[in-house]
């Protein structure tokens, strides 16, 4: 069972007050907050034309990302990286800990890592917290168009 601090509860409360949806979990990085919500509540949490995201940005004074939660590490990864084509997800068990290796195009590498490594740190923390798993990112050169 995960225990929440008073600060965690304040963040959950603020999120719920704005979105009318309770997140299942969240991760905080230096410049952003990543909230996990049930897939059914995702649209409600984001709001029409992302209005709730804009309100949350003002409340927390940070970038806010809302992701559909999942009990499957691969599904959570794909939800988190919804704007990137993931070619493969390989899951290896190393000494009782799952190690996820994702392969993305070389052109999407920067997006996958994020500014100052913020995005990859967030998903690594989420995977560690939720599944006791680690993450490695591999890139694949895109094939040039034929002549």
N, CA, C and O atoms as a GROMACS GRO file, in nm:
protein
  588
    1UNK      N    1   0.084  -0.118   0.000
    1UNK     CA    2   0.000   0.000   0.000
    1UNK      C    3   0.088   0.125   0.000
    1UNK      O    4   0.183   0.135   0.078
    2UNK      N    5   0.056   0.217  -0.086
    2UNK     CA    6   0.132   0.340  -0.099
    2UNK      C    7   0.080   0.441   0.004
    2UNK      O    8  -0.041   0.462   0.017
    3UNK      N    9   0.172   0.503   0.073
    3UNK     CA   10   0.132   0.606   0.169
    3UNK      C   11   0.158   0.743   0.108
    3UNK      O   12   0.258   0.764   0.040
    4UNK      N   13   0.067   0.835   0.133
    4UNK     CA   14   0.078   0.969   0.078
    4UNK      C   15   0.109   1.068   0.188
    4UNK      O   16   0.060   1.056   0.300
    5UNK      N   17   0.192   1.166   0.156
    5UNK     CA   18   0.226   1.272   0.251
    5UNK      C   19   0.118   1.380   0.244
    5UNK      O   20   0.028   1.374   0.160
    6UNK      N   21   0.128   1.476   0.331
    6UNK     CA   22   0.032   1.587   0.331
    6UNK      C   23   0.042   1.666   0.200
    6UNK      O   24  -0.060   1.709   0.145
    7UNK      N   25   0.164   1.683   0.149
    7UNK     CA   26   0.183   1.753   0.021
    7UNK      C   27   0.117   1.677  -0.093
    7UNK      O   28   0.055   1.737  -0.180
    8UNK      N   29   0.132   1.543  -0.092
    8UNK     CA   30   0.068   1.461  -0.194
    8UNK      C   31  -0.083   1.481  -0.193
    8UNK      O   32  -0.146   1.497  -0.298
    9UNK      N   33  -0.141   1.482  -0.074
    9UNK     CA   34  -0.286   1.497  -0.062
    9UNK      C   35  -0.332   1.634  -0.110
    9UNK      O   36  -0.439   1.647  -0.168
   10UNK      N   37  -0.250   1.737  -0.088
   10UNK     CA   38  -0.283   1.872  -0.137
   10UNK      C   39  -0.283   1.874  -0.290
   10UNK      O   40  -0.369   1.936  -0.352
   11UNK      N   41  -0.185   1.806  -0.348
   11UNK     CA   42  -0.176   1.800  -0.494
   11UNK      C   43  -0.295   1.724  -0.551
   11UNK      O   44  -0.356   1.768  -0.649
   12UNK      N   45  -0.329   1.610  -0.491
   12UNK     CA   46  -0.446   1.532  -0.534
   12UNK      C   47  -0.573   1.617  -0.524
   12UNK      O   48  -0.656   1.617  -0.614
   13UNK      N   49  -0.586   1.688  -0.413
   13UNK     CA   50  -0.704   1.770  -0.389
   13UNK      C   51  -0.716   1.882  -0.492
   13UNK      O   52  -0.825   1.907  -0.544
   14UNK      N   53  -0.606   1.949  -0.521
   14UNK     CA   54  -0.606   2.056  -0.621
   14UNK      C   55  -0.642   2.001  -0.759
   14UNK      O   56  -0.719   2.062  -0.833
   15UNK      N   57  -0.586   1.885  -0.792
   15UNK     CA   58  -0.616   1.823  -0.922
   15UNK      C   59  -0.765   1.790  -0.930
   15UNK      O   60  -0.829   1.816  -1.032
   16UNK      N   61  -0.819   1.734  -0.824
   16UNK     CA   62  -0.960   1.696  -0.826
   16UNK      C   63  -1.051   1.817  -0.830
   16UNK      O   64  -1.155   1.815  -0.897
   17UNK      N   65  -1.014   1.923  -0.761
   17UNK     CA   66  -1.096   2.045  -0.759
   17UNK      C   67  -1.108   2.103  -0.900
   17UNK      O   68  -1.215   2.150  -0.938
   18UNK      N   69  -1.000   2.100  -0.977
   18UNK     CA   70  -1.002   2.155  -1.113
   18UNK      C   71  -1.070   2.061  -1.211
   18UNK      O   72  -1.151   2.105  -1.293
   19UNK      N   73  -1.038   1.931  -1.205
   19UNK     CA   74  -1.082   1.837  -1.309
   19UNK      C   75  -1.207   1.757  -1.273
   19UNK      O   76  -1.270   1.698  -1.361
   20UNK      N   77  -1.243   1.755  -1.145
   20UNK     CA   78  -1.354   1.671  -1.096
   20UNK      C   79  -1.325   1.522  -1.118
   20UNK      O   80  -1.416   1.440  -1.132
   21UNK      N   81  -1.195   1.489  -1.121
   21UNK     CA   82  -1.150   1.351  -1.138
   21UNK      C   83  -1.037   1.326  -1.039
   21UNK      O   84  -0.950   1.411  -1.019
   22UNK      N   85  -1.039   1.208  -0.977
   22UNK     CA   86  -0.933   1.175  -0.881
   22UNK      C   87  -0.823   1.098  -0.953
   22UNK      O   88  -0.849   0.995  -1.014
   23UNK      N   89  -0.699   1.148  -0.945
   23UNK     CA   90  -0.589   1.074  -1.007
   23UNK      C   91  -0.557   0.948  -0.926
   23UNK      O   92  -0.583   0.943  -0.806
   24UNK      N   93  -0.500   0.848  -0.993
   24UNK     CA   94  -0.460   0.727  -0.921
   24UNK      C   95  -0.320   0.742  -0.864
   24UNK      O   96  -0.286   0.678  -0.764
   25UNK      N   97  -0.238   0.828  -0.927
   25UNK     CA   98  -0.102   0.852  -0.880
   25UNK      C   99  -0.046   0.972  -0.954
   25UNK      O  100  -0.106   1.022  -1.048
   26UNK      N  101   0.071   1.019  -0.909
   26UNK     CA  102   0.138   1.127  -0.980
   26UNK      C  103   0.288   1.119  -0.952
   26UNK      O  104   0.332   1.057  -0.855
   27UNK      N  105   0.363   1.184  -1.039
   27UNK     CA  106   0.508   1.198  -1.022
   27UNK      C  107   0.541   1.344  -1.046
   27UNK      O  108   0.488   1.407  -1.137
   28UNK      N  109   0.628   1.397  -0.963
   28UNK     CA  110   0.670   1.535  -0.978
   28UNK      C  111   0.818   1.538  -1.019
   28UNK      O  112   0.901   1.471  -0.959
   29UNK      N  113   0.847   1.618  -1.122
   29UNK     CA  114   0.986   1.640  -1.162
   29UNK      C  115   1.014   1.789  -1.144
   29UNK      O  116   0.928   1.864  -1.098
   30UNK      N  117   1.135   1.832  -1.178
   30UNK     CA  118   1.171   1.973  -1.158
   30UNK      C  119   1.076   2.068  -1.229
   30UNK      O  120   1.039   2.172  -1.175
   31UNK      N  121   1.036   2.032  -1.351
   31UNK     CA  122   0.956   2.127  -1.429
   31UNK      C  123   0.816   2.078  -1.465
   31UNK      O  124   0.742   2.150  -1.533
   32UNK      N  125   0.777   1.959  -1.420
   32UNK     CA  126   0.645   1.910  -1.457
   32UNK      C  127   0.584   1.817  -1.353
   32UNK      O  128   0.652   1.764  -1.265
   33UNK      N  129   0.453   1.798  -1.367
   33UNK     CA  130   0.378   1.701  -1.288
   33UNK      C  131   0.311   1.606  -1.385
   33UNK      O  132   0.247   1.649  -1.481
   34UNK      N  133   0.324   1.476  -1.361
   34UNK     CA  134   0.260   1.376  -1.445
   34UNK      C  135   0.155   1.306  -1.359
   34UNK      O  136   0.187   1.244  -1.258
   35UNK      N  137   0.028   1.316  -1.400
   35UNK     CA  138  -0.081   1.253  -1.328
   35UNK      C  139  -0.130   1.130  -1.403
   35UNK      O  140  -0.142   1.132  -1.525
   36UNK      N  141  -0.158   1.023  -1.330
   36UNK     CA  142  -0.220   0.904  -1.387
   36UNK      C  143  -0.368   0.907  -1.349
   36UNK      O  144  -0.402   0.926  -1.232
   37UNK      N  145  -0.454   0.888  -1.448
   37UNK     CA  146  -0.598   0.881  -1.422
   37UNK      C  147  -0.653   0.757  -1.492
   37UNK      O  148  -0.589   0.703  -1.582
   38UNK      N  149  -0.769   0.712  -1.450
   38UNK     CA  150  -0.828   0.595  -1.514
   38UNK      C  151  -0.859   0.630  -1.660
   38UNK      O  152  -0.892   0.745  -1.691
   39UNK      N  153  -0.849   0.532  -1.750
   39UNK     CA  154  -0.874   0.559  -1.892
   39UNK      C  155  -1.012   0.620  -1.918
   39UNK      O  156  -1.029   0.700  -2.010
   40UNK      N  157  -1.112   0.582  -1.836
   40UNK     CA  158  -1.248   0.634  -1.852
   40UNK      C  159  -1.254   0.784  -1.820
   40UNK      O  160  -1.335   0.856  -1.876
   41UNK      N  161  -1.168   0.830  -1.729
   41UNK     CA  162  -1.171   0.970  -1.685
   41UNK      C  163  -1.074   1.060  -1.761
   41UNK      O  164  -1.066   1.179  -1.732
   42UNK      N  165  -0.999   1.005  -1.855
   42UNK     CA  166  -0.895   1.082  -1.922
   42UNK      C  167  -0.950   1.207  -1.990
   42UNK      O  168  -0.896   1.316  -1.971
   43UNK      N  169  -1.056   1.193  -2.067
   43UNK     CA  170  -1.115   1.307  -2.137
   43UNK      C  171  -1.165   1.413  -2.041
   43UNK      O  172  -1.146   1.532  -2.064
   44UNK      N  173  -1.228   1.370  -1.934
   44UNK     CA  174  -1.280   1.463  -1.833
   44UNK      C  175  -1.165   1.536  -1.764
   44UNK      O  176  -1.174   1.656  -1.738
   45UNK      N  177  -1.056   1.465  -1.736
   45UNK     CA  178  -0.941   1.525  -1.668
   45UNK      C  179  -0.873   1.630  -1.757
   45UNK      O  180  -0.830   1.734  -1.708
   46UNK      N  181  -0.864   1.602  -1.886
   46UNK     CA  182  -0.800   1.697  -1.978
   46UNK      C  183  -0.891   1.817  -2.003
   46UNK      O  184  -0.843   1.931  -2.008
   47UNK      N  185  -1.021   1.793  -2.020
   47UNK     CA  186  -1.116   1.901  -2.043
   47UNK      C  187  -1.126   1.938  -2.190
   47UNK      O  188  -1.041   1.901  -2.272
   48UNK      N  189  -1.232   2.012  -2.222
   48UNK     CA  190  -1.252   2.055  -2.360
   48UNK      C  191  -1.140   2.150  -2.400
   48UNK      O  192  -1.108   2.245  -2.330
   49UNK      N  193  -1.081   2.121  -2.516
   49UNK     CA  194  -0.968   2.199  -2.569
   49UNK      C  195  -0.857   2.214  -2.465
   49UNK      O  196  -0.792   2.318  -2.459
   50UNK      N  197  -0.837   2.111  -2.384
   50UNK     CA  198  -0.732   2.106  -2.281
   50UNK      C  199  -0.744   2.219  -2.178
   50UNK      O  200  -0.644   2.265  -2.124
   51UNK      N  201  -0.867   2.263  -2.153
   51UNK     CA  202  -0.889   2.374  -2.060
   51UNK      C  203  -0.843   2.339  -1.918
   51UNK      O  204  -0.788   2.424  -1.848
   52UNK      N  205  -0.866   2.215  -1.875
   52UNK     CA  206  -0.824   2.177  -1.740
   52UNK      C  207  -0.672   2.173  -1.727
   52UNK      O  208  -0.618   2.206  -1.621
   53UNK      N  209  -0.604   2.134  -1.834
   53UNK     CA  210  -0.457   2.132  -1.832
   53UNK      C  211  -0.405   2.274  -1.811
   53UNK      O  212  -0.313   2.296  -1.732
   54UNK      N  213  -0.464   2.370  -1.882
   54UNK     CA  214  -0.422   2.510  -1.868
   54UNK      C  215  -0.446   2.560  -1.726
   54UNK      O  216  -0.361   2.630  -1.670
   55UNK      N  217  -0.561   2.525  -1.668
   55UNK     CA  218  -0.590   2.566  -1.529
   55UNK      C  219  -0.491   2.504  -1.432
   55UNK      O  220  -0.442   2.571  -1.341
   56UNK      N  221  -0.461   2.376  -1.453
   56UNK     CA  222  -0.366   2.306  -1.365
   56UNK      C  223  -0.226   2.368  -1.375
   56UNK      O  224  -0.155   2.377  -1.276
   57UNK      N  225  -0.187   2.409  -1.497
   57UNK     CA  226  -0.057   2.474  -1.515
   57UNK      C  227  -0.049   2.601  -1.429
   57UNK      O  228   0.055   2.630  -1.370
   58UNK      N  229  -0.159   2.676  -1.424
   58UNK     CA  230  -0.161   2.798  -1.343
   58UNK      C  231  -0.159   2.765  -1.194
   58UNK      O  232  -0.092   2.834  -1.117
   59UNK      N  233  -0.232   2.662  -1.154
   59UNK     CA  234  -0.239   2.624  -1.012
   59UNK      C  235  -0.102   2.577  -0.961
   59UNK      O  236  -0.055   2.622  -0.857
   60UNK      N  237  -0.038   2.486  -1.036
   60UNK     CA  238   0.087   2.424  -0.991
   60UNK      C  239   0.212   2.501  -1.037
   60UNK      O  240   0.321   2.476  -0.987
   61UNK      N  241   0.196   2.593  -1.132
   61UNK     CA  242   0.308   2.668  -1.190
   61UNK      C  243   0.414   2.574  -1.248
   61UNK      O  244   0.534   2.599  -1.239
   62UNK      N  245   0.366   2.466  -1.307
   62UNK     CA  246   0.452   2.367  -1.372
   62UNK      C  247   0.378   2.313  -1.493
   62UNK      O  248   0.257   2.330  -1.506
   63UNK      N  249   0.452   2.249  -1.581
   63UNK     CA  250   0.390   2.178  -1.694
   63UNK      C  251   0.314   2.058  -1.637
   63UNK      O  252   0.363   1.989  -1.548
   64UNK      N  253   0.195   2.033  -1.690
   64UNK     CA  254   0.113   1.922  -1.640
   64UNK      C  255   0.085   1.824  -1.754
   64UNK      O  256   0.044   1.863  -1.863
   65UNK      N  257   0.109   1.696  -1.725
   65UNK     CA  258   0.083   1.590  -1.821
   65UNK      C  259  -0.016   1.493  -1.756
   65UNK      O  260   0.004   1.453  -1.642
   66UNK      N  261  -0.122   1.457  -1.829
   66UNK     CA  262  -0.220   1.362  -1.779
   66UNK      C  263  -0.215   1.239  -1.868
   66UNK      O  264  -0.226   1.249  -1.991
   67UNK      N  265  -0.200   1.121  -1.806
   67UNK     CA  266  -0.181   0.995  -1.879
   67UNK      C  267  -0.282   0.893  -1.829
   67UNK      O  268  -0.312   0.888  -1.710
   68UNK      N  269  -0.334   0.811  -1.920
   68UNK     CA  270  -0.423   0.701  -1.881
   68UNK      C  271  -0.344   0.595  -1.806
   68UNK      O  272  -0.241   0.548  -1.854
   69UNK      N  273  -0.392   0.557  -1.689
   69UNK     CA  274  -0.324   0.458  -1.607
   69UNK      C  275  -0.349   0.318  -1.662
   69UNK      O  276  -0.446   0.295  -1.735
   70UNK      N  277  -0.261   0.225  -1.629
   70UNK     CA  278  -0.276   0.087  -1.670
   70UNK      C  279  -0.202  -0.003  -1.571
   70UNK      O  280  -0.104   0.038  -1.510
   71UNK      N  281  -0.250  -0.125  -1.556
   71UNK     CA  282  -0.181  -0.223  -1.471
   71UNK      C  283  -0.078  -0.303  -1.548
   71UNK      O  284  -0.015  -0.394  -1.493
   72UNK      N  285  -0.060  -0.269  -1.675
   72UNK     CA  286   0.038  -0.335  -1.761
   72UNK      C  287   0.148  -0.234  -1.794
   72UNK      O  288   0.119  -0.128  -1.848
   73UNK      N  289   0.276  -0.266  -1.763
   73UNK     CA  290   0.382  -0.169  -1.787
   73UNK      C  291   0.394  -0.126  -1.934
   73UNK      O  292   0.422  -0.010  -1.962
   74UNK      N  293   0.374  -0.219  -2.027
   74UNK     CA  294   0.385  -0.184  -2.168
   74UNK      C  295   0.274  -0.087  -2.209
   74UNK      O  296   0.299   0.009  -2.283
   75UNK      N  297   0.151  -0.112  -2.162
   75UNK     CA  298   0.040  -0.022  -2.194
   75UNK      C  299   0.063   0.117  -2.134
   75UNK      O  300   0.035   0.218  -2.198
   76UNK      N  301   0.114   0.122  -2.011
   76UNK     CA  302   0.143   0.251  -1.949
   76UNK      C  303   0.249   0.328  -2.029
   76UNK      O  304   0.236   0.448  -2.050
   77UNK      N  305   0.352   0.257  -2.074
   77UNK     CA  306   0.457   0.319  -2.158
   77UNK      C  307   0.397   0.376  -2.285
   77UNK      O  308   0.427   0.489  -2.323
   78UNK      N  309   0.314   0.298  -2.352
   78UNK     CA  310   0.253   0.343  -2.477
   78UNK      C  311   0.158   0.461  -2.454
   78UNK      O  312   0.150   0.551  -2.537
   79UNK      N  313   0.087   0.462  -2.340
   79UNK     CA  314   0.001   0.576  -2.307
   79UNK      C  315   0.085   0.701  -2.282
   79UNK      O  316   0.050   0.810  -2.327
   80UNK      N  317   0.195   0.685  -2.211
   80UNK     CA  318   0.282   0.797  -2.177
   80UNK      C  319   0.347   0.856  -2.302
   80UNK      O  320   0.355   0.978  -2.317
   81UNK      N  321   0.392   0.770  -2.391
   81UNK     CA  322   0.456   0.814  -2.515
   81UNK      C  323   0.357   0.806  -2.631
   81UNK      O  324   0.390   0.753  -2.737
   82UNK      N  325   0.239   0.859  -2.612
   82UNK     CA  326   0.136   0.854  -2.715
   82UNK      C  327   0.171   0.929  -2.843
   82UNK      O  328   0.119   0.897  -2.949
   83UNK      N  329   0.260   1.028  -2.833
   83UNK     CA  330   0.295   1.108  -2.950
   83UNK      C  331   0.421   1.057  -3.020
   83UNK      O  332   0.472   1.123  -3.111
   84UNK      N  333   0.470   0.940  -2.979
   84UNK     CA  334   0.591   0.882  -3.038
   84UNK      C  335   0.558   0.740  -3.084
   84UNK      O  336   0.488   0.666  -3.015
   85UNK      N  337   0.609   0.702  -3.201
   85UNK     CA  338   0.590   0.565  -3.246
   85UNK      C  339   0.693   0.476  -3.177
   85UNK      O  340   0.814   0.491  -3.198
   86UNK      N  341   0.645   0.385  -3.096
   86UNK     CA  342   0.733   0.288  -3.029
   86UNK      C  343   0.736   0.163  -3.117
   86UNK      O  344   0.633   0.100  -3.139
   87UNK      N  345   0.854   0.128  -3.165
   87UNK     CA  346   0.866   0.012  -3.254
   87UNK      C  347   0.856  -0.119  -3.178
   87UNK      O  348   0.794  -0.214  -3.225
   88UNK      N  349   0.919  -0.124  -3.061
   88UNK     CA  350   0.911  -0.248  -2.984
   88UNK      C  351   0.932  -0.220  -2.836
   88UNK      O  352   0.999  -0.124  -2.797
   89UNK      N  353   0.874  -0.306  -2.756
   89UNK     CA  354   0.895  -0.304  -2.611
   89UNK      C  355   0.938  -0.444  -2.573
   89UNK      O  356   0.863  -0.541  -2.591
   90UNK      N  357   1.058  -0.453  -2.520
   90UNK     CA  358   1.112  -0.582  -2.479
   90UNK      C  359   1.118  -0.582  -2.327
   90UNK      O  360   1.171  -0.489  -2.266
   91UNK      N  361   1.064  -0.687  -2.265
   91UNK     CA  362   1.066  -0.696  -2.119
   91UNK      C  363   1.157  -0.812  -2.079
   91UNK      O  364   1.134  -0.927  -2.116
   92UNK      N  365   1.261  -0.778  -2.003
   92UNK     CA  366   1.354  -0.880  -1.954
   92UNK      C  367   1.351  -0.878  -1.802
   92UNK      O  368   1.345  -0.772  -1.740
   93UNK      N  369   1.354  -0.997  -1.743
   93UNK     CA  370   1.357  -1.006  -1.598
   93UNK      C  371   1.502  -1.025  -1.555
   93UNK      O  372   1.564  -1.127  -1.585
   94UNK      N  373   1.554  -0.926  -1.484
   94UNK     CA  374   1.693  -0.931  -1.438
   94UNK      C  375   1.693  -0.928  -1.286
   94UNK      O  376   1.660  -0.826  -1.225
   95UNK      N  377   1.731  -1.038  -1.225
   95UNK     CA  378   1.739  -1.050  -1.079
   95UNK      C  379   1.610  -1.003  -1.010
   95UNK      O  380   1.614  -0.925  -0.915
   96UNK      N  381   1.496  -1.051  -1.059
   96UNK     CA  382   1.368  -1.021  -0.996
   96UNK      C  383   1.311  -0.885  -1.029
   96UNK      O  384   1.207  -0.846  -0.975
   97UNK      N  385   1.378  -0.811  -1.116
   97UNK     CA  386   1.330  -0.678  -1.154
   97UNK      C  387   1.309  -0.675  -1.304
   97UNK      O  388   1.397  -0.715  -1.380
   98UNK      N  389   1.193  -0.626  -1.348
   98UNK     CA  390   1.167  -0.616  -1.491
   98UNK      C  391   1.246  -0.501  -1.550
   98UNK      O  392   1.254  -0.393  -1.491
   99UNK      N  393   1.305  -0.525  -1.665
   99UNK     CA  394   1.379  -0.422  -1.737
   99UNK      C  395   1.310  -0.405  -1.872
   99UNK      O  396   1.310  -0.497  -1.954
  100UNK      N  397   1.251  -0.289  -1.896
  100UNK     CA  398   1.182  -0.262  -2.020
  100UNK      C  399   1.276  -0.189  -2.114
  100UNK      O  400   1.338  -0.089  -2.077
  101UNK      N  401   1.286  -0.238  -2.236
  101UNK     CA  402   1.371  -0.177  -2.337
  101UNK      C  403   1.279  -0.134  -2.451
  101UNK      O  404   1.218  -0.218  -2.518
  102UNK      N  405   1.270  -0.002  -2.472
  102UNK     CA  406   1.184   0.046  -2.581
  102UNK      C  407   1.271   0.095  -2.695
  102UNK      O  408   1.378   0.152  -2.674
  103UNK      N  409   1.223   0.073  -2.816
  103UNK     CA  410   1.294   0.116  -2.936
  103UNK      C  411   1.209   0.220  -3.008
  103UNK      O  412   1.093   0.194  -3.040
  104UNK      N  413   1.269   0.338  -3.031
  104UNK     CA  414   1.200   0.446  -3.101
  104UNK      C  415   1.288   0.492  -3.218
  104UNK      O  416   1.408   0.461  -3.222
  105UNK      N  417   1.230   0.565  -3.311
  105UNK     CA  418   1.307   0.622  -3.421
  105UNK      C  419   1.406   0.723  -3.367
  105UNK      O  420   1.382   0.788  -3.265
  106UNK      N  421   1.517   0.736  -3.436
  106UNK     CA  422   1.621   0.830  -3.397
  106UNK      C  423   1.567   0.973  -3.391
  106UNK      O  424   1.608   1.052  -3.306
  107UNK      N  425   1.475   1.007  -3.483
  107UNK     CA  426   1.419   1.143  -3.488
  107UNK      C  427   1.330   1.172  -3.366
  107UNK      O  428   1.310   1.288  -3.331
  108UNK      N  429   1.277   1.068  -3.300
  108UNK     CA  430   1.191   1.086  -3.183
  108UNK      C  431   1.266   1.077  -3.051
  108UNK      O  432   1.206   1.091  -2.944
  109UNK      N  433   1.394   1.055  -3.057
  109UNK     CA  434   1.475   1.036  -2.936
  109UNK      C  435   1.466   1.157  -2.843
  109UNK      O  436   1.449   1.142  -2.722
  110UNK      N  437   1.479   1.276  -2.900
  110UNK     CA  438   1.474   1.398  -2.819
  110UNK      C  439   1.340   1.416  -2.749
  110UNK      O  440   1.335   1.459  -2.634
  111UNK      N  441   1.231   1.382  -2.818
  111UNK     CA  442   1.098   1.391  -2.759
  111UNK      C  443   1.085   1.289  -2.645
  111UNK      O  444   1.028   1.320  -2.540
  112UNK      N  445   1.136   1.169  -2.667
  112UNK     CA  446   1.128   1.064  -2.566
  112UNK      C  447   1.204   1.100  -2.439
  112UNK      O  448   1.161   1.068  -2.329
  113UNK      N  449   1.316   1.167  -2.455
  113UNK     CA  450   1.397   1.206  -2.339
  113UNK      C  451   1.342   1.331  -2.273
  113UNK      O  452   1.338   1.339  -2.150
  114UNK      N  453   1.299   1.428  -2.352
  114UNK     CA  454   1.243   1.550  -2.298
  114UNK      C  455   1.350   1.651  -2.263
  114UNK      O  456   1.469   1.621  -2.259
  115UNK      N  457   1.304   1.773  -2.237
  115UNK     CA  458   1.395   1.882  -2.202
  115UNK      C  459   1.465   1.849  -2.070
  115UNK      O  460   1.399   1.820  -1.970
  116UNK      N  461   1.596   1.852  -2.070
  116UNK     CA  462   1.680   1.820  -1.953
  116UNK      C  463   1.655   1.679  -1.900
  116UNK      O  464   1.679   1.650  -1.783
  117UNK      N  465   1.606   1.590  -1.987
  117UNK     CA  466   1.580   1.452  -1.945
  117UNK      C  467   1.457   1.437  -1.858
  117UNK      O  468   1.436   1.333  -1.796
  118UNK      N  469   1.374   1.541  -1.854
  118UNK     CA  470   1.257   1.545  -1.766
  118UNK      C  471   1.156   1.435  -1.795
  118UNK      O  472   1.104   1.371  -1.704
  119UNK      N  473   1.130   1.412  -1.923
  119UNK     CA  474   1.026   1.316  -1.961
  119UNK      C  475   1.067   1.172  -1.928
  119UNK      O  476   0.988   1.095  -1.875
  120UNK      N  477   1.190   1.138  -1.960
  120UNK     CA  478   1.235   1.001  -1.934
  120UNK      C  479   1.250   0.976  -1.785
  120UNK      O  480   1.225   0.865  -1.737
  121UNK      N  481   1.291   1.080  -1.709
  121UNK     CA  482   1.299   1.065  -1.563
  121UNK      C  483   1.161   1.037  -1.504
  121UNK      O  484   1.147   0.954  -1.414
  122UNK      N  485   1.059   1.106  -1.555
  122UNK     CA  486   0.923   1.089  -1.505
  122UNK      C  487   0.874   0.946  -1.528
  122UNK      O  488   0.821   0.883  -1.437
  123UNK      N  489   0.890   0.894  -1.650
  123UNK     CA  490   0.841   0.759  -1.678
  123UNK      C  491   0.923   0.654  -1.605
  123UNK      O  492   0.869   0.552  -1.563
  124UNK      N  493   1.055   0.678  -1.589
  124UNK     CA  494   1.136   0.585  -1.512
  124UNK      C  495   1.089   0.579  -1.367
  124UNK      O  496   1.079   0.471  -1.309
  125UNK      N  497   1.060   0.695  -1.309
  125UNK     CA  498   1.010   0.700  -1.170
  125UNK      C  499   0.875   0.632  -1.157
  125UNK      O  500   0.850   0.560  -1.060
  126UNK      N  501   0.786   0.654  -1.255
  126UNK     CA  502   0.655   0.589  -1.253
  126UNK      C  503   0.668   0.437  -1.260
  126UNK      O  504   0.603   0.365  -1.184
  127UNK      N  505   0.751   0.389  -1.352
  127UNK     CA  506   0.769   0.244  -1.368
  127UNK      C  507   0.830   0.183  -1.243
  127UNK      O  508   0.791   0.073  -1.203
  128UNK      N  509   0.926   0.252  -1.182
  128UNK     CA  510   0.990   0.202  -1.060
  128UNK      C  511   0.889   0.196  -0.946
  128UNK      O  512   0.881   0.097  -0.874
  129UNK      N  513   0.812   0.302  -0.931
  129UNK     CA  514   0.714   0.314  -0.822
  129UNK      C  515   0.600   0.213  -0.838
  129UNK      O  516   0.559   0.149  -0.741
  130UNK      N  517   0.550   0.199  -0.961
  130UNK     CA  518   0.430   0.117  -0.983
  130UNK      C  519   0.460  -0.030  -1.009
  130UNK      O  520   0.385  -0.117  -0.964
  131UNK      N  521   0.568  -0.060  -1.082
  131UNK     CA  522   0.596  -0.198  -1.122
  131UNK      C  523   0.732  -0.251  -1.077
  131UNK      O  524   0.766  -0.365  -1.107
  132UNK      N  525   0.810  -0.171  -1.006
  132UNK     CA  526   0.948  -0.205  -0.970
  132UNK      C  527   1.025  -0.246  -1.096
  132UNK      O  528   1.091  -0.350  -1.100
  133UNK      N  529   1.014  -0.161  -1.200
  133UNK     CA  530   1.076  -0.189  -1.328
  133UNK      C  531   1.169  -0.075  -1.367
  133UNK      O  532   1.151   0.039  -1.323
  134UNK      N  533   1.267  -0.107  -1.450
  134UNK     CA  534   1.358  -0.004  -1.502
  134UNK      C  535   1.331   0.012  -1.652
  134UNK      O  536   1.263  -0.069  -1.713
  135UNK      N  537   1.386   0.118  -1.709
  135UNK     CA  538   1.362   0.148  -1.849
  135UNK      C  539   1.492   0.182  -1.920
  135UNK      O  540   1.577   0.252  -1.866
  136UNK      N  541   1.506   0.131  -2.041
  136UNK     CA  542   1.617   0.168  -2.129
  136UNK      C  543   1.559   0.211  -2.262
  136UNK      O  544   1.460   0.154  -2.310
  137UNK      N  545   1.620   0.311  -2.321
  137UNK     CA  546   1.574   0.364  -2.447
  137UNK      C  547   1.676   0.330  -2.556
  137UNK      O  548   1.794   0.360  -2.543
  138UNK      N  549   1.628   0.267  -2.663
  138UNK     CA  550   1.713   0.237  -2.778
  138UNK      C  551   1.658   0.314  -2.898
  138UNK      O  552   1.537   0.334  -2.909
  139UNK      N  553   1.747   0.356  -2.985
  139UNK     CA  554   1.700   0.424  -3.105
  139UNK      C  555   1.726   0.338  -3.227
  139UNK      O  556   1.815   0.253  -3.229
  140UNK      N  557   1.646   0.364  -3.328
  140UNK     CA  558   1.656   0.290  -3.453
  140UNK      C  559   1.662   0.393  -3.565
  140UNK      O  560   1.581   0.485  -3.571
  141UNK      N  561   1.759   0.376  -3.651
  141UNK     CA  562   1.770   0.469  -3.764
  141UNK      C  563   1.653   0.447  -3.857
  141UNK      O  564   1.620   0.334  -3.892
  142UNK      N  565   1.590   0.557  -3.897
  142UNK     CA  566   1.480   0.543  -3.992
  142UNK      C  567   1.540   0.521  -4.130
  142UNK      O  568   1.643   0.578  -4.166
  143UNK      N  569   1.473   0.438  -4.205
  143UNK     CA  570   1.520   0.407  -4.339
  143UNK      C  571   1.488   0.525  -4.431
  143UNK      O  572   1.376   0.575  -4.429
  144UNK      N  573   1.583   0.569  -4.511
  144UNK     CA  574   1.555   0.679  -4.603
  144UNK      C  575   1.457   0.635  -4.710
  144UNK      O  576   1.452   0.518  -4.747
  145UNK      N  577   1.379   0.730  -4.758
  145UNK     CA  578   1.284   0.699  -4.865
  145UNK      C  579   1.360   0.654  -4.988
  145UNK      O  580   1.472   0.697  -5.014
  146UNK      N  581   1.297   0.566  -5.064
  146UNK     CA  582   1.365   0.514  -5.182
  146UNK      C  583   1.382   0.624  -5.288
  146UNK      O  584   1.306   0.721  -5.292
  147UNK      N  585   1.481   0.607  -5.372
  147UNK     CA  586   1.515   0.709  -5.470
  147UNK      C  587   1.417   0.709  -5.581
  147UNK      O  588   1.430   0.789  -5.674
   0.00000   0.00000   0.00000
